[in-house]
Every structure is written in structure tokens, then in C-alpha cells.
Amino acid sequence: MTGPTLRQAESVRPCSCPVPLPCECSYTALLRARTRSAVRRAAHAEPLLRNAHLLAASSILAAGLGAVYWMFATRWYDAEAVGRSYAALSAVALLAAVGQLDLGAVLVRFVPAAGRHTRRLVLRCYAASTACSVVAAGGFLLLVPWLAPELRFLREPLLACAFGVATAGYALFVLQDAALTGLRRAGWVLGENVIFALVKAGALALCAVFAVGTGILVSWAAALVVAISVTTVVLFRRAVPAHERRDRGDAEMPTRMVRFAAADYVATLASLAPFTVVSLMILDQLGPELNAYYALTWMVSYPCYLAASSMANSLIVEAVHAPERLAEHGRRLMRHILLLMAGPVLLVTVAAPWILKIFGPGYAEHGTTVLRLMLITALPNVVLTIAVGAAKARRALRWMIGLEITFAALSITLAALLLPRLGLTGIGVAWLLAVCALALPLLLAMPRWLPVHPRRPA
């Protein structure tokens, strides 16, 4: 696209100057027109980084607001209640992933090319995810006395309902983010996460005022209901119709989604296993109080992992539009994430004890070392994240599953070995060793998993 001509500049702002052209007025109009054109081009250029930045901002802001939420939670509830609630919410996340059938990845991968079939694709994913999540939550509650005896309190009628709502709601919450990402509406992802965080904090305050003992879980369920309701209106009244109107009539309902979903489902469960299994492992061996300390260190370090994962979704979306640029985009995004993360990681690593003291002296005493290890681990983890994103874009399904299962097996095994000997510090050492064991070979083999001339994804 070229800039405006002199004649176009005159039409932008008619010149009344009596001096024959070219005159100062016409050059001023030309400059202004060119500036507006450059701004428009910048606004629409590089959707890879623009959407990646919005997704990262959404993740970081949500995590920051989440940290404030947990700061209030530690003030209003004792460490034992916080530890049990965190374990329950870890179970919600795992069961939502089970019930979601990893359809979020399907939406990120297939919505960009769905055209007029977008609404039907999203609604089908909604229905399947809701039904399966409720079933998964019910099955967990039936088996909770044997799977996690510390969470038996969830079987009380009111809490059981809240647990089911939270599980189904969290699955839909993730699906909505995925659909908006696939539609290149990353700004709405940011809005949804802000709504969720603010409502969650407000509901927690109300629960504290009325002395609701399980206010942490109840506040999450209430926030999910509000955030999902607002985002559903935005998604189906604005984002999806606009996307369908851009269909030129040649779009077909995406095919081979089941195979992709099944493979990514296995990979996602493998990626979630270390988070949930390690939390339950600490709860069983060290008790709810130390699990609360671990939970807060994970909350502080998690934005680095989440931001990288969110930005990788932009790589998947752009690979659908321009598969020939996958290698260029992948390498560029990896460098970009590492540069963005290096400063914050260093800053938080140095300030770790003072940050954790905000939550209480016990959190700083027991969590400083493991927090520093988790933050350092986030840097080599970028390589693993980009490798998984590139595999999804290329539909290299075996490679994707292999990476996630290998990391899960390494991290859980090392955690089981080091936790009895080093306590919470052993968890940080386990994560660092597991990630480095994968990141270094991936860097050496980058031309193989990030090829310069990939085949066009179907």
C-alpha cells in the first residue's frame, strides 16, 4: 500500500492559498495524510506481535490482579483454608481441562479459517465442553474420599454445586479466550480476564464480611458466571458475526478436527499433570500449610509461564494465515518473549523475599528459594513453549505429545525424588532440571521442528 498522492492530499484538506502549487498548505496536507496512512498501516501490521502483546498483557494483568486476590485471601483466611482452597481450585483446573476435551486448541487452530461456519463450530464446542465438565466434576466428587481425602468438604451440597459450576464455567472461560484469540480479538481476552479478576475480588470481600468459610471457592464460581455472561454477548453479537461477514463463500467446515483435538487433549493433560500432581503431593506429604506457601510462590511466578504460552497462541493463528512464515515468526517470537521476560524475571528474583512478605512472614521464609528457581526456569521454558506451538501449527501431533509427556514425566519424577529430601526447594530444582533437559536439545535441533519451508497446514 503506497502513501497518498499530492492530488489525494489536496482532497483531504482543500487549499485556499493563492500561491500556485506546490505550496506550504498542500505539503502540510500531504504530510498529515501520510501520517494518518502510516498510523493505519501500523495498527494493522504485524498481527503476530500485536495479538501476542495483548494476550501477554491479559495474562500478566490477570495474574497481577490474582496476586492481589490471594493477598486478601491470606489476610482474611488462615493458611490451612488457603491451602485446601488452592488444592480444590487445582482440581477444578484439571477437571475443566478433562471436560473441555481440549477444544480450546481446536478453536485457536480452526476458527481463523472457519468463515461462515464459525458460530456452529463454537457452539458445538460449548455444548460438548459443558456436558463433559459436569460429568468430570461429578465423578471426582464421588471418588474424592479416596483420591484426595483433604478435599472431602467439597461433598457438602452447596459446595458440591459450586464446585460443579466452577468446573464447567472454567472450561467455558478457556474456550471463550480461545475463540477470541482465533478471531484475532485479543483485546476482548484482556477484557474478560479483567472482569473475572475484579468480580472475584469483590465476591471474596463479601464472603469475608459474611464469614463464609469457603469464600475462596464461592467467589471463583460467582466471577466465572459474570465473566462468561458478558463475554458470550461480545462473542456472538460482535466478534463472530464480523468474522462470518468476511467469508468470501469458499470457507468449508474444518475437517480432521477430531484427530487434532484427541492428540492435543493428551498433550494438554500431560502439561497440566505437573501442576496438579505436585500440589496434591505437597498436600499429602507436607500438609496444607506448606501447600499454601507453594501455591503463592507458583502464583507469583506463573505469569511468566502464562504470558509465553499465550503469546504462542498468536503464532498458531498466524501460521494458518501465512504458513510459509512459520520459521520467521517462531524465531522472532522466541527472541521477543525472552527479551520481554529477562528484565521482570531478574527484578522479581531479587525482590522475591520482600514480595512474599506481603502475604505473611511464613510465605517469605518457606517460599523464597523455590520462587527464585521457578522464575529462572521460566526462561528456558520459552523454548519448550514455542516448540509446542510450532508443532500445533504444523499438526506435528506425535512431536507435540512427546514433548508434553516427556516434561510431565521428568518433572513429576524429579519432584517425587527431591521433595522428601529438599522440601519445597526440591520442587523448584525439579522444574529447572526437567525444563533444561528439554530446552537445550530443542535449541540444537531447531531447524528440524521449526523448518524454513513448512508444508501448508490443512
N, C-alpha and C positions, 0 to 999 in steps of 0.2 A: 504494500500500500504506500503510495507516494504522498507527499505533503501537498497542500492546496496551491494552486497556481495563482499568479498575480490577479487574473480576472476573478477567480473564486474569492480572493481576499477582498477585492473591491465590492463583491456582492455581500460579503459578511458585514462590512460597515461602509456604506456609500460615502465617498469623499466629496466634500463641498469646497475643497481648496481650489482656487482659480489657477494654480500653477499647473502646467501640463505634466502628465505622468512621465517618469516616476516622481512622486512627491513623498514627503515625510509621512503624511497621513496614510498613504497606501502601504508603505513599508511597515508602519505600525500595525495596520490591519493584517498584513501578511504575517508579521511576527506573532500576533495574537492567535491567528488561525492555525499557524504551525504549532504553537504551544498547545492549543486545545487538542490538535490532532495527535501530538506526542503523548499527551496525558491519556487520551483514549486508547492509544496503542499500548501504553504501559499497563493500563488497567486490565487489558485483555491478553497481554503477553504472559508467557511463562506460567501457564496454569499449574504446572508441576510444583513450582516453589510457592506460588500464591496459595494454592489449596493446602500444600504441606504446612505452610506457616499458620494458616487458620486452624488446621487440625491440631498442630502442636500447641498453639495458643489455647485452644479448647481444653486440651489435656492438662496443660500446666495450670490454667486458671481453675479448672475443676479440682485439680489436686490441691492447689493452694487453699481454695475455699473448704475442701475436705479436711485439710490440716487444721484450719480454724474450727471446723465442726468437732474434730476429735479433741482439740484443746479444751473446748467447752465440755465435751463428754467426760474427759478426765477430771474436770473440776466438779461436775455435778454427780458423777457416779464413781464408785470405788474401782480399784484396779481389777478386782475379780469380776465385776459386772462388765467392764470394758473388754476383758479377755474373753469371756464367754460370748459376748455380743459379736466380737470380731470373728470368732470361730464360726458363729452362726451365719454371719454375712459371707464368710469364705465359702460355706456350704451353699448359700444362695447363689453365689457366682458360679460355683462348679455345676450345680443343678441347672441353672439357667443355660449354661453352655451345653449341657447334655440335652436339655429340652429344645434349645434353639436349633439343634441339628446343624450348626454352623452355617445357617442360611444367610447370616450377615456377610460372610465372604462371597457367597453366591451373588448377593445384591451388588457388592462393590465390583465384582468381576463382570456381571452380565447386564446390569441396569444401563451402563453407558450406551450399549448397542440395542436395547430392547425397544426403543421407539414407542409406537402406539400400544405395545403390549406391556408397558411399564406398570400401569395400575394393577393389571391382573397378576403380574409376577409378584409385586409387593404384597398384595392381599393374600395370595396363596402362602407366601412365607409367613405372614402374620398368623394365619389360621393354624398352620402346622406347628409353629413355634409355641403358641399359646397352649394348645392341647397337650403337646409333649412335655412342656414345662410343668404344668399342673400334675400330670401323671408322675413325673420325676420327683416333685416335691412330696407328693403323697407316699410314694414308695420309700423315700428317705425317712419320713416321719414314722412309718411302720417299723422300720429297721433301726431307728436311732438308738434304742437301748443297747443294741449290740455293736453298732458302728461307732457311735460317739456318746457314751453314757453321760458325759458332762452336759450334753445338749438335750437331755430328756425333758427339760422345762418347756421345750417347744411343742410338746404334745398337748398342752393346755388348749382348750377350744379356741379362745381368742387369738392366742399366739400362733396356733396352727393355721388359722385363716390368714393372719398377717404374713406368715411365712410363705404360704401358697401364693398370695397376691404379690409379694416381693419377688418371688422366683419367676413367675410369669411376666411380671412387669419389667424385671431387669432384662429378660430375654427380648421383650419388645423394644426396650430402651436401646439396646445394642443394635437391633435391626433397623431402627429409625436412623441412628447415626450412620449406619452402613448405606442405607438408601439415599440419604442426603449426600454422602460422600460420592456415591456413584453418579449422582445427578450434578456434581460439581457445585453443590450448595454448602460448602464447608462452613460458611458464616452462620448458617442455621444450626449446625452441630455445636458451635460455640454457644449460641443462644440457649439451646436445650440443656446443655450442661450447667449453665449459669442458673437457669430456672430450678433445676434439680437441687443444686447446692444451696440456694437461698431458701427454698421451701423446706428442705431437710433441716437446716439450722433453725428455722422458725418453729417447726414442729417439735424439734428436740427441746427448745426452750419451753414450749407449752407443756410437754411431758414432764419436764423438771419441775415446773410450777405446781402441777397437779400430782407430783410424786408418783409418776408411772414408772414402776421398777424396770420395765422392759422398753423404755422410751427410745432407745437407740434403734431397735428393730422396727418399732411402730413408726418412727419418724422417716425411716428409709421407705417404708411402704407408702406412706402418705405422699412423699415427694415424688415417687415414681408415678403415682396416679396423676398428679398435676402436670408433671413434665410431659408424660406421654399424651395426655389430652390436648395440650397446647400444640405440641409438635405434629400430632396427627392432622390437625386443622391446617397447619402450614404446609405439610407434605402433600395432602390430597387436594387442597384448594389452590395451591400456587405452584409448588415445585414440579409435581408430576404432570399437571396439565401443560405447563410451559415446555417440559421435555417432550411430551407427546406431540405438541404442535410443530416441533422442529423435525418430526419424522417426514421424510420425503415419499413415504409409501413403500419403500423397499425393505423396511425392517421386518424380520421374522422373529417369532417366539424363540428365545435362545434354546439350543439343544445341548445334549450331553451334560446337563447341569447336575444330574443325579450322581454321576461318577465323580465330578469335581467336588460336589458337596460331601460325598462319602469320604473321599481322601482328605479333604480339608478338615472334616469333622474329627477324624482320627488325629490329625496333626494338632488341632486346637485343644482337644482333650489332653494330649501329651504335654502341650505347653502350659496348661492350667494345673496339671498334676503337681509340679513342684510347689506352687503357691499354697494349695490346699493341704497337701500331704504333709509338708513341713510344718504348717501351723498346727495341724492335729497332732503331729509328732511331738512338738514342744508342749502342747496342752497336756498330753498323756505323760510325758517324762519329767517335765519341769513345773507343770501346774499353770493355772490360769493367769497368775500374776506375771510370770516371766513371758507368757504368751502375749500379754498386753504390752510389755516392753518391746517385744519383737514386732508386734503389729504397728506400733508407732514408728519404729525405725523403717519399716517397709513403706509406711505411708509417706514418709519424708523422701525416700529415695525413688519411689515408684514413678513420679512424674518424668524422670529421665528415661525410663523404660517405655512408658506410655507414649511420650512425645515421639520417640523414634518409631514405635510401632504405628502410630497414627500417620506420621509423615510417609511411611512406606505404603500406606493405602493410596496416597496420591500417585505413587509410582505405578501401582497396578492399574488405576483408572487411565493414566496417560498411555500406558502400554497398549490399551485397547484402541486408542485413537492414533497412536504412532508407534507401532511395534518395532519399526526399524531404528528407533532412537532409544531402545531399552538400555543398551550398554552405556550410552552417553548419559541418559537420565539417572541410571543406577549409580554410576561413579560420582556424578555431580551431587546427587542427593546424599551419598555417604559422606563425602567431604563436607558438605554443608551442615549435616547433622553434627558431625564431630566438632566442627568449628563453633557451632552454636552451644554445644554442651560443655566444651572444655572449661570455659570460664565459670559457669554456675557450679559445675562439679567441684572444681578447686575451691571455690568460695564456701560452699556448704560443707565440704570435707574439713576445712579449717575451723569453721564455726559450729561443727557438729555438737559439742557438749553444751554450748550456750543455746542452741536451737532446742535440744531435747529438754533442757531445764525449764522451758516454757510449760511443758506438760507435767513437770514434777521432778524432784531430785532423783528418784529411783530410775526414771527413764534415762537420764544422763549417765548415771552410774553403770547401768547394765547394757545400754544400747549404743554408746558412742563408738566403740570399735566395730561392731557389726554394721553400723550405719556407714562408716567410712569405707569398709570393704564393699558394701553394696553399691556405693556411689562410684568407686573405682571400676567395679565390674560393668557398670552401665556403658563405659566407653568401648571395650571390645565387643559388648553385646550388640552395638550398632552394625557390625559386620554380619552377625548372625541374622539380625532383623532384615537387612537388605537382601541377604541371600534367600530368606524365606519369601520375601515379597517378590523377588525376581522369579522364583520358582512358581509362585501362583500366577504371575503374569504370563509365563511361558507354558503353563499347565504341565510342568515337570513334577508330577504328583508324587512319584516314588522318592524323588530327591527331597521334596518338601517334608514328607512324612518321616523320612530317615533323619533329617536334621532335628526335628522336634522330639522324636522318640529318643535319639541319642542324648540330647541335652537333658531330657527328663530323667533318663536312667542314670546319667552321670551325677546330676545334682542331688537326686534323692539318695543314691547310694553313698555318695560322699557325706551328705548330711547325716545319714544314719550312723556312719562310722565316726564322724567328728563331734556330733552333738554330745554324746556321753563324756567325751574327753575334754572338750573346749567350751561346752555350754553354748550360749547364743553366738559367740565368736565363731564357733565351728560352722554355723550356717553361712556366715559371710565368706569364710575360707572355701567352703564347698562350692558356692556360686562362682567365685572368682576362678577357681581351678577348672570347673566344668566349662565356663564360657571361653576361657583362654585355650582349652584343649580343642575347641571347635574353631575359634576365630583365626588362629594362626594358620592352620591348613587351608581355610577358606580364602584367606588373603593370597596364599601362594597359588591356589587353583582358580583364581578369579576369572581368567579367560574362558574357563570351561562352563561355569554356571552363570556368567554374565557375558554371553557371546556378542560380538560386534554385529553380526548379521543373523539375528534370531528368526525363526520361522514365524509367520503371522499367526497370532492366537485366533482360534476359531470363535 
